[in-house]
Amino acid sequence: MKRSISLKAILAAITMSLITGCVERETVVEAPTPPPPQIEVIPVAPNPTYVWIGGNWEWRGGWVWVGGRWGHRPYPGATWVHGHWARHGHARVWISAGWR
């Protein structure tokens, strides 16, 4: 009787370790190509130290337009790069806009 209980416990432990060791494969769904950029009217700069950061599309489960704005460079020589598609291994990934 005790032997069958310990055998069941061992089988249960093995089964649980096999189940928890399974990894579900992640499916990467590519976002569709963003719409063309919207035309923006650039207002006058608040002062000469500001640079214009143009509007761009961001993927947030759907394309959302983020309007342009005036801002400061985070460090000398920084350049604003718009969002774009890039290769990452065998996949294409969306790189969000930002300072580089």
PyMOL commands that set and color helices and strands:
alter all, ss='L'
color gray80, all
select helices_A, chain A and resi 2-20
alter helices_A, ss='H'
color red, helices_A
select strands_A, chain A and resi 51-53+56-59+63-66+69-71+80-81+84-88+91-95+98-99
alter strands_A, ss='S'
color yellow, strands_A
deselect
rebuild
show_as cartoon
